[in-house]
Amino acid sequence: MTELAISRRLRATPFTSRVEAAGVTAYTVYNHMLLPASFGDLEAECAHLKEHVQVWDVAAERQIEILGPDAWKLVQLMTPRDLGKAHIGQCFYIPLVDERGGMLNDPVMIKHAPDRYWVSIADSDVLYWAKGLAYGHRFQVEIFEPDVSPLAVQGPKSDELMSRVFGDAVRDIRFFRGEWLPFEGHDFYIARSGYSRQGGFEIYVDDSALGEPVWDALFAAGEDLNVKAGGPNLIERIEGGLLSYGNDMTRENTPYECGLGRFCDPWTSIGCVGRDSLIRAEADSPQRLVRGLRISGDRVPSCRVPWTIIGDGGEKIGTVTSAVWSPEFDTNVAIGMLDRGFWEPGRTVWVEAPDFTRPAEVTTLPFEKPTA
């Protein structure tokens, strides 16, 4: 059995001891940290997530704090989304792009004050990009990784569980909004957000010493709710059309190719480093587009390297980047990038992997069950 060698370079989290006690069977590496990937049965975990409530150690979702008089200028420089509309306490999904308009990350930004932002990042080294831009522009900011470790509570019973620990005020938090709520004499920022389509919250635990106490409090309060440890679920993620940075999109893709054009305002966000490139990309329209695919046949293996998508003439027309068997849809569901002219829903294409070649149907994202 292959094991993951854990050292100081691959950091544990404030919740790792509890995750291991809960029976974690697989980790992935994310922002140089351990991110629980499975507790033994991905399909059972997916079904449980859709019916009950789970607590996820997502401390690997690191925060980049940007603090100072030029904080807004720096964050706006990094994203084509117009941040002038962001309110204090609000979460904003922001594509981060380079000078070519290529995706560098797709974090959630939290505006705590006009001069203080958290950028809650996906898996890439945004800290260095932010520091480089700040230095080059001589911005008056501090940029650092604070002691903040998100803990997600996801699933249809999440409101009930969270209200038992943090009070009924948590029920009034709107989607992509947050409030500071008390826990054992300390206030946590709590947002209605998370990396699933099942609803829930993220608790920004800003003191590592409180990691185990808040985990224990959630499990003590949720015993009758069938609370379990979990993590971002591959099946539920693909079904819901949630893209994974580094898998389904990279800096070779623009936000428009990733279906994220609605989060881009390059004409108004005049400070964005990739503004001119994105304006050209918008005018040209995307030459590739992310799509879902239903791959026929029995269960596909793990998509560890991109699989080729082939058209009727045998030409390469795209790649599959994530794939898994979905019990709910009774087929293999996948996410891929398709060339212009081949991405219309209902089209039949061929997926060529190292071990098979199979037909697949192109779909929109998220996946939808056929109506009777």
PyMOL commands that set and color helices and strands:
alter all, ss='L'
color gray80, all
select helices_A, chain A and resi 16-21+42-51+71-78+83-85+126-137+158-166+168-172+208-221+223-225+234-239+261-263+275-284
alter helices_A, ss='H'
color red, helices_A
select strands_A, chain A and resi 26-30+33-38+53-57+63-67+91-93+96-97+103-105+108-113+116-120+142-144+149-154+178-183+186-191+200-205+227-230+288-295+307-310+316-326+331-339+348-353+356-363
alter strands_A, ss='S'
color yellow, strands_A
deselect
rebuild
show_as cartoon
